[in-house]
């Protein structure tokens, strides 16, 4: 029984020797596990620093966001300005194109009007040329007819030369030299001219008279002045007549169809 008691006491001591270190080791592990937790709890200063850092980071983030917003807003403004400028440039180009079209249209209208005017002028020139040709033809016909009449008169005059008496010759030589006048612009109305003048109305001058310092003669209700000298083979007693040709009045002598002298109507 004593041996059993010793064995029991020995086993108990052995168990206590094993269990006690185990409990001690467990207590040490618990203390070690609790110690880091106590170290992880920050102190008040460190918490403030962390809070300041967080606030600073937040401020920087907000500043970056604000800057990004401003940049985006600036880009949008630039885009709008670019669109407005492009729109204005397009409108200006459209206006310029419209102006050019208007100018081209005006130029075409002016060219058309000028062409029409040129055509009208060409027609007028053609008409004038035809009229001139017709007048020239009529004038040539008249000249031909006058030439034929003069030839006939020359033939008649050559067949019967004027008879000059000695008294008529002496009287002609006694006449003073004519005082000539300048060309005037006097004109006889057509009805008066047809009724009193022309080849069918012959008369004798007689002797010229001095009126106002110039040689004059009167016939048909009008006074006439001499613009050219009296021909040497003409007599104041010869038959003469007044006619109108080439815009002037002439005195003709039927005995000398090839000669004529310019006279003026004195009004």
Protein Blocks (a to p, Z undefined) as FASTA:
>chain_A
ZZmmmmmmmmmmmmmmmmmmmmmmmmmmmmmmmmmmmmmpccfklmmmmmmmmmmmmmmm
mmmmmmmmmmmmmmmmmmmmmmmmmmmmmmmmmmmmmmmmmmmmmmmmmmmmmmmmmmmm
mmmmmmmmmmmmmmmmmmmmmmmmmmmmmmmmmmmmmmmccdddfklmmmmmmpccdddd
dddfbdcdfklmmmmgcjklgcdekjaddeehiacddeehiacddfbdcdfkbcfkbccd
dddeehiacdddfklmmbccdddddZZ
